[in-house]
Amino acid sequence: MGPYRGAGRPEATYFMERMIEHAALATGIDRVELRRRNFIPAGAMPFTTATGVVYDSGDFADTMNKTIERADWNGYAARKAASEKRGKLRGRSLIYYVETCGIFNDRMELRFDPSGSVTIVAGTFSHGQGHATTFAQMASEWLGVPFESIRFVQGDTNQVSFGRGTYGSRTSSVGGGALKAAAANLIDKAKTLASHLMEAAPADIQFENGRFTIVGTDKSMALVDVAKAAYAPMFLPPGFGVGLEASGAADGVPNFPNGCHICELEVDADTGMVTIDRYTVVDDVGMVINPLIVEGQIVGGLAQGFGQALLESIEYDRESGQLLTGSFMDYTMPRAGDQPDFSCGFNNVPCKTNALGIKGAGEAGSVGAPPAVINAIIDALGPLGVKTIDMPATSKRVWETINAAKAAA
């Protein structure tokens, strides 16, 4: 094994959700009811577990209820009958995951230039997650600077003095917290210059919607204009320096994204081919900055989770030790045709462990998908006496499992 998207959390969730399915079968308790009985109630938050972990927020039961409604859980019997008419085995599953995100600390900088444009110097690093958009949205809202006037710099050691990069779904909560601190420090610094320019005491200046205003008057000045003045020598108070910039840092305090997945799939008993027909997920990722980007993260994670459940495996020749799946000609990567239509929703409860209320989202899909797919396959094959199957559930492995069950019967 090696670190993949989720880096251990998919495997832990897989084990727990498979055990719950075994428990449901052994006790005769409905799989949904068994999970419901074991949820921490929303009213019990913050909740300290036996291992000392403190869950700060979440409404697990409500999230599951919303997923059941979105997935048309009660309409399953008709869909199963339709599958059987076509000679297919149909199965479904419901799983619930909780993961922890937001580790370590990080640093961000904001730098105005003489034109009034601002540059975000990020200690994090984007490899497709849309940081340039989301961080610019944050800075635009907090500073009142037009979105198009914001530049984004990352990964350049000539400009970025320090940063920890991106992993563990920590960027928005920890990096965003650091950016929020940088914005607050920049506004405090600019307030000194704004009070000098408007001939008022700093205590009489307030900042709102991108403008400094003298309390009780209509006299105001945009932060952008204050930043431009920071480069004009005739306007600067003694000791202010040249230009307007600030940095900020934030400590990572764990947050707990969570969500419910419902998977429905068909199995062709003659070939072992698995087709995911319907997939529904409702996530609680706290405060969302950009819904389109977050949904893209979740869908991408689901695709990788399907790959782990159904397709991907590192294979070696048992005689020689030669790697057999060393290129994408041999290693099965999930493709667009392997994906179903997703139904994605949110039931967001802002977390209380960071200033922005953000929970991680980048690995959510990959954490929940493997157990959801495998539990649904086992549900489909259950009438044949199948109780378990290992990942990846390739067509060959499913076909062999079906024939072994028939032979045993």
Backbone hydrogen bonds in HBPLUS format (Angstrom, degrees):
<---DONOR---> <-ACCEPTOR-->    atom                        ^
c    i                          cat <-CA-CA->   ^        H-A-AA   ^      H-
h    n   atom  resd res      DA  || num        DHA   H-A  angle D-A-AA Bond
n    s   type  num  typ     dist DA aas  dist angle  dist       angle   num
A0007-ALA N   A0004-TYR O   2.72 MM   3  5.02 149.8  1.81 130.8 141.4     1
A0009-ARG N   A0006-GLY O   3.16 MM   3  5.28 167.4  2.18 119.1 117.2     2
A0012-ALA N   A0008-GLY O   3.05 MM   4  6.31 159.3  2.09 152.1 157.9     3
A0013-THR N   A0009-ARG O   2.95 MM   4  6.05 168.1  1.96 153.4 156.7     4
A0014-TYR N   A0010-PRO O   2.81 MM   4  5.90 155.0  1.87 144.0 151.9     5
A0015-PHE N   A0011-GLU O   3.01 MM   4  6.22 163.3  2.04 147.9 151.2     6
A0016-MET N   A0012-ALA O   3.07 MM   4  6.32 168.6  2.08 151.0 153.9     7
A0017-GLU N   A0013-THR O   2.87 MM   4  5.99 169.2  1.88 157.4 160.5     8
A0018-ARG N   A0014-TYR O   2.94 MM   4  6.02 150.2  2.03 148.5 156.4     9
A0019-MET N   A0015-PHE O   3.01 MM   4  6.20 154.0  2.08 146.5 153.8    10
A0020-ILE N   A0016-MET O   2.98 MM   4  6.30 149.9  2.07 146.2 154.4    11
A0021-GLU N   A0017-GLU O   3.18 MM   4  6.36 152.9  2.26 136.7 143.1    12
A0022-HIS N   A0018-ARG O   3.02 MM   4  6.37 155.1  2.09 147.0 153.6    13
A0023-ALA N   A0019-MET O   2.85 MM   4  6.13 155.9  1.91 147.9 155.0    14
A0024-ALA N   A0020-ILE O   2.85 MM   4  6.11 152.5  1.93 147.9 155.2    15
A0025-LEU N   A0021-GLU O   3.08 MM   4  6.34 158.4  2.13 148.1 153.0    16
A0026-ALA N   A0022-HIS O   2.90 MM   4  6.12 158.1  1.95 149.9 156.6    17
A0027-THR N   A0023-ALA O   2.91 MM   4  5.96 153.1  1.98 149.7 155.7    18
A0028-GLY N   A0024-ALA O   2.86 MM   4  5.54 135.6  2.06 138.1 148.4    19
A0034-LEU N   A0030-ASP O   2.84 MM   4  6.06 158.1  1.89 161.5 168.1    20
A0035-ARG N   A0031-ARG O   3.34 MM   4  6.48 155.7  2.40 136.4 141.7    21
A0036-ARG N   A0032-VAL O   2.93 MM   4  6.17 159.8  1.97 149.4 156.0    22
A0037-ARG N   A0033-GLU O   2.92 MM   4  6.13 157.8  1.97 153.1 157.4    23
A0038-ASN N   A0035-ARG O   3.02 MM   3  5.26 133.1  2.25 101.2 114.3    24
A0039-PHE N   A0036-ARG O   3.30 MM   3  5.40 166.0  2.32 105.6 109.8    25
A0044-ALA N   A0041-PRO O   2.95 MM   3  5.33 156.5  2.01 110.7 118.4    26
A0045-MET N   A0042-ALA O   3.25 MM   3  5.67 168.2  2.27 113.2 116.3    27
A0047-PHE N   A0055-TYR O   2.85 MM   8  5.15 153.3  1.92 145.4 152.9    28
A0055-TYR N   A0047-PHE O   2.81 MM   8  5.15 154.0  1.88 158.5 154.4    29
A0049-THR N   A0053-VAL O   2.80 MM   4  5.33 167.8  1.82 158.2 160.3    30
A0052-GLY N   A0049-THR O   3.02 MM   3  5.21 163.2  2.04 109.4 113.9    31
A0063-THR N   A0059-ASP O   3.05 MM   4  6.28 158.3  2.10 153.2 159.9    32
A0064-MET N   A0060-PHE O   2.95 MM   4  6.20 160.2  1.98 152.4 157.6    33
A0065-ASN N   A0061-ALA O   2.93 MM   4  6.15 159.4  1.97 148.4 154.4    34
A0066-LYS N   A0062-ASP O   2.97 MM   4  6.19 156.8  2.03 148.0 153.6    35
A0067-THR N   A0063-THR O   3.07 MM   4  6.31 148.3  2.17 143.6 152.1    36
A0068-ILE N   A0064-MET O   2.93 MM   4  6.21 161.8  1.97 156.5 160.7    37
A0069-GLU N   A0065-ASN O   3.05 MM   4  6.28 159.1  2.10 148.0 153.3    38
A0070-ARG N   A0066-LYS O   2.98 MM   4  6.12 161.7  2.01 143.9 149.2    39
A0071-ALA N   A0067-THR O   2.88 MM   4  6.01 149.7  1.98 149.4 157.4    40
A0073-TRP N   A0068-ILE O   3.23 MM   5  5.36 166.0  2.25 158.1 158.9    41
A0072-ASP N   A0069-GLU O   3.23 MM   3  5.33 161.1  2.27 105.0 110.7    42
A0075-GLY N   A0072-ASP O   3.00 MM   3  5.43 150.4  2.09 111.1 120.3    43
A0076-TYR N   A0073-TRP O   3.30 MM   3  5.69 160.9  2.33 116.5 117.3    44
A0079-ARG N   A0076-TYR O   2.98 MM   3  5.11 113.3  2.43  99.4 116.1    45
A0080-LYS N   A0076-TYR O   2.81 MM   4  6.07 155.4  1.87 160.6 168.7    46
A0081-ALA N   A0077-ALA O   2.99 MM   4  6.21 156.8  2.05 145.9 151.7    47
A0082-ALA N   A0078-ALA O   3.04 MM   4  6.27 152.6  2.12 143.0 150.3    48
A0083-SER N   A0079-ARG O   3.01 MM   4  6.28 150.8  2.10 144.1 151.6    49
A0084-GLU N   A0080-LYS O   2.99 MM   4  6.29 158.8  2.04 150.0 155.4    50
A0085-LYS N   A0081-ALA O   3.07 MM   4  6.35 146.5  2.19 143.6 152.2    51
A0086-ARG N   A0083-SER O   2.95 MM   3  5.20 131.9  2.19 101.4 114.9    52
A0088-LYS N   A0083-SER O   2.96 MM   5  5.13 166.1  1.97 141.4 137.7    53
A0087-GLY N   A0084-GLU O   2.95 MM   3  4.86 158.9  2.00 103.6 108.7    54
A0089-LEU N   A0267-VAL O   2.97 MM 178  5.01 175.8  1.97 152.6 152.0    55
A0267-VAL N   A0089-LEU O   2.71 MM 178  5.01 150.3  1.79 147.2 156.3    56
A0091-GLY N   A0265-LEU O   3.05 MM 174  5.63 160.0  2.09 152.6 158.1    57
A0265-LEU N   A0091-GLY O   3.01 MM 174  5.63 162.4  2.04 158.2 162.6    58
A0093-SER N   A0263-CYS O   2.94 MM 170  5.35 137.4  2.12 146.1 155.8    59
A0263-CYS N   A0093-SER O   3.10 MM 170  5.35 148.0  2.21 133.6 143.4    60
A0095-ILE N   A0261-HIS O   2.93 MM 166  5.38 160.8  1.97 153.5 159.7    61
A0261-HIS N   A0095-ILE O   3.00 MM 166  5.38 160.4  2.04 145.5 151.7    62
A0097-TYR N   A0259-GLY O   2.98 MM 162  5.64 162.1  2.01 163.0 168.0    63
A0259-GLY N   A0097-TYR O   3.13 MM 162  5.64 153.2  2.21 147.4 150.8    64
A0099-GLU N   A0257-PRO O   3.04 MM 158  5.75 169.8  2.05 169.5 171.2    65
A0101-CYS N   A0255-ASN O   2.94 MM 154  5.40 158.1  1.99 151.0 156.7    66
A0255-ASN N   A0101-CYS O   2.91 MM 154  5.40 152.0  1.99 142.8 150.1    67
A0252-GLY N   A0104-PHE O   2.46 MM 148  4.76 115.1  1.86 125.2 146.5    68
A0106-ASP N   A0250-ALA O   3.10 MM 144  5.79 146.9  2.21 151.9 161.9    69
A0250-ALA N   A0106-ASP O   3.15 MM 144  5.79 151.2  2.23 150.6 157.0    70
A0108-MET N   A0248-GLY O   2.95 MM 140  5.51 160.3  1.99 158.1 163.5    71
A0248-GLY N   A0108-MET O   2.89 MM 140  5.51 150.4  1.98 161.1 164.8    72
A0109-GLU N   A0121-VAL O   3.00 MM  12  4.91 151.4  2.08 139.1 146.3    73
A0121-VAL N   A0109-GLU O   2.92 MM  12  4.91 168.4  1.93 135.6 139.5    74
A0110-LEU N   A0246-ALA O   2.86 MM 136  5.50 161.4  1.89 169.3 173.5    75
A0246-ALA N   A0110-LEU O   2.98 MM 136  5.50 152.6  2.05 151.9 159.9    76
A0111-ARG N   A0119-THR O   2.95 MM   8  5.09 154.1  2.02 142.0 150.2    77
A0119-THR N   A0111-ARG O   2.77 MM   8  5.09 156.7  1.82 138.2 145.7    78
A0112-PHE N   A0244-LEU O   2.98 MM 132  5.59 171.5  1.98 171.8 174.3    79
A0113-ASP N   A0117-SER O   2.93 MM   4  5.73 149.9  2.03 161.0 166.5    80
A0116-GLY N   A0113-ASP O   2.96 MM   3  5.64 166.4  1.98 127.5 132.0    81
A0118-VAL N   A0149-SER O   3.09 MM  31  6.51 153.8  2.16 155.2 163.4    82
A0151-ARG N   A0118-VAL O   2.90 MM  33  6.29 161.4  1.93 152.8 159.1    83
A0120-ILE N   A0151-ARG O   2.89 MM  31  6.13 167.8  1.90 144.1 146.1    84
A0153-VAL N   A0120-ILE O   2.86 MM  33  6.07 165.5  1.88 178.6 175.5    85
A0122-ALA N   A0153-VAL O   2.91 MM  31  6.12 168.6  1.93 174.3 170.9    86
A0165-GLY N   A0123-GLY O   3.09 MM  42  6.19 166.5  2.11 149.6 148.2    87
A0133-THR N   A0130-GLY O   3.08 MM   3  5.49 135.4  2.28 107.9 119.3    88
A0134-THR N   A0130-GLY O   3.11 MM   4  6.43 169.4  2.12 161.2 162.1    89
A0135-PHE N   A0131-HIS O   2.88 MM   4  5.67 164.6  1.91 150.9 156.1    90
A0137-GLN N   A0133-THR O   2.90 MM   4  6.15 149.6  1.99 147.6 156.5    91
A0138-MET N   A0134-THR O   3.05 MM   4  6.36 156.8  2.10 147.4 152.8    92
A0139-ALA N   A0135-PHE O   2.94 MM   4  6.20 171.5  1.94 154.4 155.8    93
A0140-SER N   A0136-ALA O   2.85 MM   4  5.90 159.9  1.89 148.4 154.4    94
A0141-GLU N   A0137-GLN O   3.06 MM   4  6.23 158.0  2.11 146.1 151.4    95
A0142-TRP N   A0138-MET O   2.93 MM   4  6.17 167.3  1.95 159.5 162.9    96
A0143-LEU N   A0139-ALA O   2.88 MM   4  5.74 159.1  1.92 149.5 154.9    97
A0144-GLY N   A0140-SER O   2.88 MM   4  5.18 136.7  2.07 130.2 139.4    98
A0149-SER N   A0146-PRO O   2.89 MM   3  5.34 157.6  1.95 115.0 122.5    99
A0150-ILE N   A0147-PHE O   3.22 MM   3  5.65 153.9  2.29 119.9 119.6   100
A0159-GLN N   A0156-ASP O   2.89 MM   3  5.52 153.5  1.96 117.9 125.9   101
A0160-VAL N   A0156-ASP O   2.70 MM   4  5.71 170.3  1.71 166.2 168.6   102
A0174-VAL N   A0170-ARG O   2.87 MM   4  5.66 158.9  1.91 154.8 161.4   103
A0175-GLY N   A0171-THR O   2.74 MM   4  4.81 120.6  2.09 119.0 137.1   104
A0176-GLY N   A0171-THR O   3.11 MM   5  6.70 131.8  2.35 143.3 155.3   105
A0176-GLY N   A0172-SER O   3.04 MM   4  4.72 125.6  2.35  97.3 112.4   106
A0177-GLY N   A0173-SER O   3.12 MM   4  5.81 140.9  2.28 116.6 126.7   107
A0178-ALA N   A0174-VAL O   2.95 MM   4  6.25 151.5  2.03 145.2 152.9   108
A0179-LEU N   A0175-GLY O   2.90 MM   4  6.17 151.7  1.98 146.0 154.1   109
A0180-LYS N   A0176-GLY O   2.88 MM   4  6.09 152.6  1.95 145.3 152.9   110
A0181-ALA N   A0177-GLY O   3.00 MM   4  6.27 152.7  2.08 143.3 150.3   111
A0182-ALA N   A0178-ALA O   2.91 MM   4  6.20 151.7  1.99 144.1 152.3   112
A0183-ALA N   A0179-LEU O   2.88 MM   4  6.14 155.5  1.94 149.1 155.4   113
A0184-ALA N   A0180-LYS O   2.99 MM   4  6.26 157.4  2.04 146.8 152.6   114
A0185-ASN N   A0181-ALA O   2.95 MM   4  6.18 159.3  1.99 148.9 154.4   115
A0186-LEU N   A0182-ALA O   2.88 MM   4  6.04 153.3  1.95 147.1 154.9   116
A0187-ILE N   A0183-ALA O   2.94 MM   4  6.14 159.4  1.98 149.6 154.8   117
A0188-ASP N   A0184-ALA O   3.02 MM   4  6.23 158.1  2.07 146.4 152.3   118
A0189-LYS N   A0185-ASN O   3.01 MM   4  6.22 156.5  2.07 143.8 150.1   119
A0190-ALA N   A0186-LEU O   2.86 MM   4  6.07 159.1  1.90 149.8 156.1   120
A0191-LYS N   A0187-ILE O   2.88 MM   4  6.01 140.1  2.04 143.8 154.1   121
A0192-THR N   A0189-LYS O   3.29 MM   3  5.71 136.7  2.49 104.9 114.2   122
A0194-ALA N   A0190-ALA O   2.80 MM   4  6.07 160.8  1.84 156.5 163.1   123
A0195-SER N   A0191-LYS O   2.90 MM   4  6.01 157.2  1.95 146.5 151.3   124
A0196-HIS N   A0192-THR O   3.24 MM   4  6.44 149.2  2.34 137.4 145.4   125
A0197-LEU N   A0193-LEU O   2.88 MM   4  6.16 159.9  1.92 153.7 159.1   126
A0198-MET N   A0194-ALA O   2.94 MM   4  6.05 152.4  2.01 147.7 154.8   127
A0199-GLU N   A0195-SER O   2.88 MM   4  5.62 103.8  2.47 129.8 144.6   128
A0200-ALA N   A0195-SER O   2.87 MM   5  4.89 164.7  1.89 142.1 147.1   129
A0199-GLU N   A0196-HIS O   3.36 MM   3  5.02 156.4  2.42  93.5 100.2   130
A0204-ASP N   A0201-ALA O   2.83 MM   3  5.37 153.0  1.90 118.7 127.3   131
A0205-ILE N   A0202-PRO O   3.10 MM   3  5.31 165.1  2.12 112.7 115.4   132
A0215-VAL N   A0204-ASP O   2.82 MM  11  5.52 170.6  1.83 164.9 168.1   133
A0206-GLN N   A0213-THR O   2.96 MM   7  5.42 163.1  1.99 152.7 157.7   134
A0213-THR N   A0206-GLN O   2.84 MM   7  5.42 158.8  1.89 156.1 163.4   135
A0208-GLU N   A0211-ARG O   2.98 MM   3  5.51 159.5  2.02 152.8 157.5   136
A0211-ARG N   A0208-GLU O   3.08 MM   3  5.51 156.3  2.14 113.3 120.5   137
A0223-LEU N   A0210-GLY O   2.92 MM  13  5.70 167.3  1.94 148.7 148.4   138
A0212-PHE N   A0221-MET O   2.75 MM   9  5.23 170.5  1.76 157.8 155.3   139
A0221-MET N   A0212-PHE O   2.80 MM   9  5.23 143.5  1.93 146.4 157.5   140
A0214-ILE N   A0219-LYS O   3.05 MM   5  5.86 163.0  2.08 168.0 172.9   141
A0217-THR N   A0214-ILE O   3.02 MM   3  5.62 147.7  2.12 147.3 145.0   142
A0225-ASP N   A0222-ALA O   3.04 MM   3  5.28 121.4  2.39 100.8 114.7   143
A0226-VAL N   A0222-ALA O   3.06 MM   4  6.47 150.9  2.15 148.2 157.1   144
A0227-ALA N   A0223-LEU O   2.85 MM   4  6.13 155.7  1.91 153.0 159.8   145
A0228-LYS N   A0224-VAL O   3.00 MM   4  6.31 153.1  2.07 144.4 151.3   146
A0229-ALA N   A0225-ASP O   3.00 MM   4  6.21 155.7  2.06 142.8 149.3   147
A0230-ALA N   A0226-VAL O   3.07 MM   4  6.33 129.1  2.34 139.2 152.6   148
A0230-ALA N   A0227-ALA O   3.12 MM   3  5.08 134.8  2.33  94.4 107.0   149
A0231-TYR N   A0228-LYS O   3.11 MM   3  5.75 164.9  2.13 115.6 120.4   150
A0232-ALA N   A0229-ALA O   2.99 MM   3  5.02 160.3  2.03 105.8 112.2   151
A0243-GLY N   A0230-ALA O   2.96 MM  13  4.72 175.5  1.96 124.8 123.5   152
A0235-PHE N   A0232-ALA O   3.10 MM   3  5.90 165.0  2.12 126.7 131.1   153
A0240-PHE N   A0237-PRO O   3.21 MM   3  5.75 160.3  2.25 141.2 139.4   154
A0258-ASN N   A0284-ASP O   3.25 MM  26  5.36 158.0  2.30 137.5 144.0   155
A0284-ASP N   A0258-ASN O   2.73 MM  26  5.36 163.2  1.75 174.4 169.1   156
A0260-CYS N   A0282-VAL O   2.98 MM  22  5.54 154.0  2.05 154.0 157.9   157
A0282-VAL N   A0260-CYS O   3.08 MM  22  5.54 156.0  2.14 152.8 160.4   158
A0262-ILE N   A0280-THR O   2.83 MM  18  5.15 159.5  1.87 155.8 159.2   159
A0280-THR N   A0262-ILE O   2.91 MM  18  5.15 169.7  1.92 155.3 158.9   160
A0264-GLU N   A0278-ARG O   2.90 MM  14  5.08 159.9  1.94 159.9 156.5   161
A0277-ASP N   A0264-GLU O   2.87 MM  13  5.73 142.4  2.02 136.0 147.7   162
A0278-ARG N   A0264-GLU O   3.15 MM  14  5.08 167.3  2.16 135.7 138.8   163
A0266-GLU N   A0275-THR O   2.87 MM   9  5.25 161.1  1.91 148.4 153.4   164
A0275-THR N   A0266-GLU O   2.90 MM   9  5.25 165.2  1.92 155.7 159.7   165
A0268-ASP N   A0273-MET O   2.92 MM   5  5.23 161.7  1.96 150.1 156.3   166
A0271-THR N   A0268-ASP O   3.23 MM   3  5.64 136.3  2.43 107.6 117.9   167
A0272-GLY N   A0268-ASP O   2.66 MM   4  5.30 151.0  1.74 164.4 171.1   168
A0343-SER N   A0279-TYR O   2.96 MM  64  6.29 148.1  2.06 159.0 166.4   169
A0281-VAL N   A0343-SER O   2.95 MM  62  6.35 162.6  1.98 163.9 165.4   170
A0345-GLY N   A0281-VAL O   2.90 MM  64  6.32 145.6  2.02 151.5 159.8   171
A0283-ASP N   A0345-GLY O   3.02 MM  62  6.46 155.9  2.08 145.5 142.5   172
A0347-ASN N   A0283-ASP O   2.89 MM  64  6.01 157.4  1.94 142.6 146.4   173
A0359-LYS N   A0285-VAL O   3.04 MM  74  4.65 152.6  2.12 128.0 120.1   174
A0287-MET N   A0357-GLY O   2.84 MM  70  5.36 167.3  1.86 126.5 130.9   175
A0294-VAL N   A0290-ASN O   3.08 MM   4  6.33 163.6  2.11 158.4 163.6   176
A0295-GLU N   A0291-PRO O   2.92 MM   4  6.07 163.8  1.94 151.6 155.6   177
A0296-GLY N   A0292-LEU O   3.04 MM   4  6.23 152.6  2.12 141.3 149.1   178
A0297-GLN N   A0293-ILE O   2.92 MM   4  6.25 148.2  2.03 146.8 155.4   179
A0298-ILE N   A0294-VAL O   3.00 MM   4  6.32 157.6  2.05 150.6 156.2   180
A0299-VAL N   A0295-GLU O   2.89 MM   4  6.11 168.0  1.90 155.9 158.8   181
A0300-GLY N   A0296-GLY O   2.94 MM   4  6.01 159.6  1.98 143.9 150.1   182
A0301-GLY N   A0297-GLN O   2.94 MM   4  6.14 150.8  2.03 143.0 151.1   183
A0302-LEU N   A0298-ILE O   2.86 MM   4  6.16 151.0  1.95 148.5 156.9   184
A0303-ALA N   A0299-VAL O   3.00 MM   4  6.30 157.9  2.05 150.0 155.2   185
A0304-GLN N   A0300-GLY O   3.16 MM   4  6.47 156.6  2.22 143.9 149.5   186
A0305-GLY N   A0301-GLY O   2.83 MM   4  6.08 149.0  1.93 144.9 154.7   187
A0306-PHE N   A0302-LEU O   2.81 MM   4  6.13 152.1  1.89 154.5 161.3   188
A0307-GLY N   A0303-ALA O   3.05 MM   4  6.32 152.6  2.12 141.3 149.1   189
A0308-GLN N   A0304-GLN O   2.96 MM   4  6.31 153.1  2.04 146.8 153.2   190
A0309-ALA N   A0305-GLY O   2.97 MM   4  6.19 153.5  2.04 144.6 152.0   191
A0310-LEU N   A0306-PHE O   2.82 MM   4  5.85 159.0  1.86 157.1 161.4   192
A0311-LEU N   A0307-GLY O   2.92 MM   4  4.92 149.8  2.01 127.9 137.2   193
A0312-GLU N   A0307-GLY O   2.75 MM   5  5.44 174.0  1.75 149.8 151.7   194
A0393-ALA N   A0309-ALA O   2.71 MM  84  6.16 162.5  1.74 151.5 147.6   195
A0324-LEU N   A0315-GLU O   2.84 MM   9  5.50 172.0  1.85 150.9 151.9   196
A0317-ASP N   A0322-GLN O   2.83 MM   5  5.21 161.5  1.86 146.2 151.6   197
A0321-GLY N   A0317-ASP O   2.76 MM   4  5.01 147.0  1.87 142.8 150.8   198
A0330-ASP N   A0327-SER O   2.96 MM   3  5.58 154.3  2.03 114.7 121.9   199
A0331-TYR N   A0327-SER O   2.80 MM   4  5.92 165.3  1.82 157.0 162.0   200
A0338-ASP N   A0335-ARG O   2.94 MM   3  5.43 153.8  2.01 113.7 122.1   201
A0339-GLN N   A0336-ALA O   3.08 MM   3  5.50 165.5  2.10 115.8 120.3   202
A0351-CYS N   A0357-GLY O   3.20 MM   6  4.48 154.3  2.27 107.4 106.3   203
A0357-GLY N   A0354-ASN O   3.26 MM   3  5.66 156.1  2.32 111.7 118.2   204
A0364-ALA N   A0361-ALA O   3.29 MM   3  5.31 156.7  2.35 105.7 112.5   205
A0367-VAL N   A0363-GLU O   3.10 MM   4  6.29 137.1  2.29 152.7 165.2   206
A0367-VAL N   A0364-ALA O   3.22 MM   3  5.30 134.7  2.44  97.9 110.1   207
A0368-GLY N   A0364-ALA O   3.39 MM   4  6.67 156.0  2.45 154.3 158.0   208
A0369-ALA N   A0365-GLY O   3.14 MM   4  6.08 152.6  2.22 151.3 158.4   209
A0372-ALA N   A0368-GLY O   3.39 MM   4  6.40 155.4  2.45 148.5 155.4   210
A0373-VAL N   A0369-ALA O   2.97 MM   4  6.10 164.5  1.99 167.3 169.2   211
A0374-ILE N   A0370-PRO O   3.06 MM   4  6.21 174.2  2.06 157.4 159.3   212
A0375-ASN N   A0371-PRO O   2.86 MM   4  5.77 163.1  1.89 145.0 150.7   213
A0376-ALA N   A0372-ALA O   3.15 MM   4  6.19 149.2  2.25 136.1 144.2   214
A0377-ILE N   A0373-VAL O   2.99 MM   4  6.30 152.7  2.06 149.8 157.2   215
A0378-ILE N   A0374-ILE O   2.98 MM   4  6.25 166.3  2.00 156.1 159.1   216
A0379-ASP N   A0375-ASN O   2.93 MM   4  6.11 146.0  2.05 139.4 149.2   217
A0380-ALA N   A0376-ALA O   2.97 MM   4  6.22 149.5  2.06 143.2 150.9   218
A0381-LEU N   A0377-ILE O   2.96 MM   4  6.26 150.3  2.05 148.9 157.5   219
A0382-GLY N   A0378-ILE O   2.77 MM   4  5.63 112.4  2.23 136.6 152.2   220
A0384-LEU N   A0381-LEU O   2.94 MM   3  5.52 149.2  2.04 117.4 126.9   221
A0386-VAL N   A0381-LEU O   3.45 MM   5  5.55 159.9  2.49 135.2 129.8   222
A0385-GLY N   A0382-GLY O   2.81 MM   3  5.14 162.0  1.84 117.3 123.3   223
A0394-THR N   A0392-PRO O   2.86 MM   2  5.55 134.2  2.08 104.7  90.7   224
A0398-VAL N   A0394-THR O   2.89 MM   4  6.15 165.1  1.91 160.2 164.3   225
A0399-TRP N   A0395-SER O   2.85 MM   4  5.93 164.0  1.88 149.4 154.5   226
A0400-GLU N   A0396-LYS O   2.92 MM   4  6.11 161.3  1.95 148.9 154.0   227
A0401-THR N   A0397-ARG O   2.93 MM   4  6.09 153.9  2.00 143.9 151.3   228
A0402-ILE N   A0398-VAL O   2.91 MM   4  6.16 159.5  1.95 154.0 159.0   229
A0403-ASN N   A0399-TRP O   3.03 MM   4  6.29 165.9  2.05 151.4 155.0   230
A0404-ALA N   A0400-GLU O   2.88 MM   4  6.02 150.6  1.97 145.4 153.9   231
A0405-ALA N   A0401-THR O   2.96 MM   4  6.14 152.7  2.04 144.9 152.1   232
A0406-LYS N   A0402-ILE O   2.97 MM   4  6.26 156.3  2.02 149.4 156.0   233
A0407-ALA N   A0403-ASN O   2.94 MM   4  6.08 156.3  2.00 142.3 148.8   234
A0408-ALA N   A0404-ALA O   2.95 MM   4  6.13 154.7  2.01 143.6 150.4   235
A0409-ALA N   A0405-ALA O   2.95 MM   4  6.15 147.2  2.06 143.1 152.0   236
